[in-house]
Amino acid sequence: MFSLNRNNYSNTILVVNDIPGAGRVAGSINLPVLAAAQLEATILPTLILSSHAGEKGDLVRYSMGNAYQEMLHHWQQVDYHFDAILTGYFADTQQIDDLKTYLLKEKEINPNIALYMDPIMGDHGQFYAGFDQDVAHHLRELIPYAELVMPNLTEACLILGRDYKEDFRLNEIADIADELLTLGCKNVIITGAKDDRSDNNRLGFYYASQSGEKGLVVHEYFDGYIFGTGDTVASIITASRIAGDSLKDSVRLTADIIEKMIPFSISQNESNLGPIHFEPFIKEISTYFSQKKESGF
């Protein structure tokens, strides 16, 4: 699994996210999408659930407890190392701190290990249940070590202590991205960004980097809530960056796939509320990244 001596196309990644027993969300999306992208994906569960957190009934939540930190310790004990880490849902702030400690130790072995953060904690101006400003603070402390941070606008505002509103102008979104860069991460992609310069009903991704690369890539907006979309987006963008794509190319690829995946999911759900149906698009993802790998990345 330790692959510093391999070619430029890193192919080992640690996914830090929750695992639902049923449902297309979180680790259940990360692993197949990253595998289709020609990456060897390992999961560090932050929480085990019977289904996605929004399901009805007696949801089972199984805490990892000490096992979370013990898994990290065991991998280091047996020289199991990774080229990249993708983080998603953390069950508590101790898990964030343990991941930071682990990352700093891994950097002593592989200074090029890349951290990709999807700082899951809220939407529409509010924290998700169980999250608070303390979580935002701990995630903020992790950001300086990140290759890429991928918050939605709510999460970006919570991290920065900014007031949230539903109608950010593009220049305001650019300011938010620039402020995130001042925290020390190399790149930022803000999801759910709208272009106020156009009357078109479109939204997408605003990207910015320490190198000065910045811009907006949009796709058609679909009314409704398709859960698992964020996990899919984070997985595709992360894989694309690992494969050597620019920020613009990464979000363009993701936007093109999502623009097809969401309406298909709505048609399968027979409603604008339900899970994302990513499976029919696995072949498209695999073909793209197989070609990237064959080209030398």
N, C-alpha and C positions, 0 to 999 in steps of 0.2 A: 504494500500500500504506500510505502515511502518512495516517492517517484522523482526526486530531484535530478536523477540521472536520465530521465526520459526526455522526449522531445518537447517543443515549446507548448504543445497542447496538453495542459494539465488535465488529468483525468481522475483525480480522487477528490471528493468533496464531502465534508461533514455537514449534514442538515440538522439543525437544532430547532425542533418544532414539536408541537403536540401531535398525537396519533389518535384519530377516531377509529373505533372498530368498524363503524359503518359510515358512509358518507364521503363525498368528494370534496375534501378540504384538507388543509395543512399537510402533514407528512404523506398522506395518502395521495396527494397530488405531486408534491415535490419529488418523491422517489421515481415514479414512472416517467415524469417529464424530463428529469435530469438524466435518467438512464437512456431515454430516447435521444438525448443530446450527446450521447457517447461518453458520459461521465460515470465513474464508479461511485455511487452515492451510499453513504452510511448514515444511519439515523441515530441521533441522541434524543430520546423522548424527553420532553419537558413535562408532559402530562398524558395520561392515557384515558380516553373517553369512550363511552359506548357508541356515541355518534357525534355529529357536529353539535356545538354548544347551543344552537338555536332550536334543536329538536324538542318535541313535546315529550311528556312522560317523565319517568324516573331516570334521569340522565345519570350514568355512572361516571364518576371522576376518580381516577386512581392516581394518587400522588406518587412521584418518583422518590421522594425523600432523599436519603443519602445515596441511593443508587445512581443518581445523576452525576454527582462528583466522583463516585467510585468507578463509574465507567470511564470517565476522562482519565483517572489515575491508572486504570488497567491498561488503556491504550498506550500511555506513555511508558508504562512498565515493560510492555512487550514490543516497544518500538513500532507502534502503529501510528503513522503520521499522515497528514493530509496536505494537499496543495491549496485548498480553499475551504472556507466555512460559510454557510448560509444560515442566518438566524431568522427566526420568525417569532412565534408565541413563547414567552417565558412565563412560567407559573408563579414566580416570585423573584424578588430582587436578588436573593442569594444566588440563584441560578445565573443571573447576569454577571455578578461578581466572580463566580466560579469560572465562567466562560472567559472572562477577561484574564484571570490568573493563568488559565490553561493556554490562552493565545500568546501571552507574553513568554511563557516557557517554550512554546513551539517556535516562536520567532528566534530563539537562541539556536535552534537546530536548523530552521529554514526561514531566513529573514524575508523571503518572498511570499510566505503564506498570505493569502488574500481573504479579508473578511468582507462579506456582503451582508448588509443589514436590511431586513424588512421590519421596521420597529412597530410591530403590531400592538396597538393599545387604544385606538379610538377612531371615530368617524363622525361626520356632521357636527363638529365642534364639541363633542363629548367623549369622555373616557368610556371604554367598554366596562361592563360590570367587573369589579375586582381589580381595576387599575386606578392609579391615582398619580399625583404629582411626584411621589417618591419613585415610582417606576420610570417616569419620564426623566428624572434626574439621573438614575442609574444607567439608562440607555444613553443619555447625553455623555456620560463618562466613558462609554464604550466607543463613541463615534470617532474620536481622534485616531483610532487604530483601523478604521474602515477604508477599504478600497472604494466602496460604493454604499451609499445610504439611500433607501427607496421609500420614503414616507408618503402617505397621502397628505393633503393640506392640513387636516386636523392634527395629525401626528407631528408634522413639522412645527405647527404653532405651539403644541403642548411642549415639545422639546425646547423651543426657544422662549417660551413664556409670552408669546404674542397673543393678542386677541384674534379670535376666529370670526370670519363672516362667510356667507355663502357666495358672495359675488366679488372675489378678488380679481383685480385687473392684472393683466399680464406683467406689467412692470412691477407690481407688488409681489407677484409670485417669483419674479427674478430676484427681487431683494431678499425674499425668504431663502431662496437657494443660495445666494451669496453669503447670507448670515450663517447658514449651515456649514458652508465651506470654511468659514473662519474658525469653526470648532476643530478643524484639523483633518477631516476626511478628504480623500482625493477627488471624489466624484459624488454628485447628487442627482437623483432623478425623482421629481415630485409627480406622483400619480394623481389623476383626476383634475388636471389643469385645463382650464378653458381659455379660449382665445377671444377676448372681449373686442378685438378689432374686426371680428367677422360676425355676421348675423347667422351663420350656419350653426346648426345644433350639433356641435362637435366638441369632443374633449380628448385629452390624451396625456402626454408626458412632457414636462419641462425638464431639460437636462442642463447641467453646468459642471465645470471641472476646474481644478486648480490651474490647468494649462490654458484656460480661456475658452475652451469649447463650450458653446451654449446654444440653446434653441428650443423649439417646440415642435413636437410631432403629434398630430391629432388623428382621431378616427371617429367614425359615426357614433353618436350617442344613442343608447338604447334604454328606454325607460324601464325601470324595475331593479330588482336586486338578485344577482346571480352569485350565490356564495361559492367561494373557491377561486373567484377571478383573481384576487390579489395574490394568492399562492401560485397560481399559474403564471401570472405576470412576473413575479419575482424569480421564478425558476427559469423562465425563458431568457430574461434579461441577464441573469447571472451566468447562464451557460454561454450566451452570446459574447459576453465580455471575456470570459475565460478563453473562448475560441479566438479572441483577438479582434473582435468587431469594435468599431468606434461607438461612443455613446449614441450618436445619431442612428447608426445602423442597427444597434441593439434595440432601440425603442421603435424604429421603423419595422423591424422584423416582428416585434411583439405586437405592435398595433395592427399589422396586417393579419396576424393569426387571430387576435382577439376580435377583430371586426367580423370574422367569419364564425368564431366559436360561440360568441354570445347569442346571436340570432338563432343559431342552430340549437343552442341549449334552451332558449325560450320556446322553440317549436317542439322540442322533446318534452319539456315540462308542461306544455299546454298552459303556461302561465308565465308572467314576468317575474315570478318568485320561485326560486328553486336552485338546484345544484348546477354547476358547470359540467358540460359533457365534453371532456377533452379527448376521450379515447379515439374518436374518428380522425383526430388531427395528429396523433402520435406518428403516423407514417410521414407526414409532411415535416414534422420537427426532426425526425430521425434522418430523413433524406438531406435536409439542409446541413445538419451537423456532421453527417458522414462525409459529405463533400468537403466541408471545412477541414476535417481531420485528414482526409486524403491529400489536401493541398499543402499540408505541412504544419498546420496550427494545432 
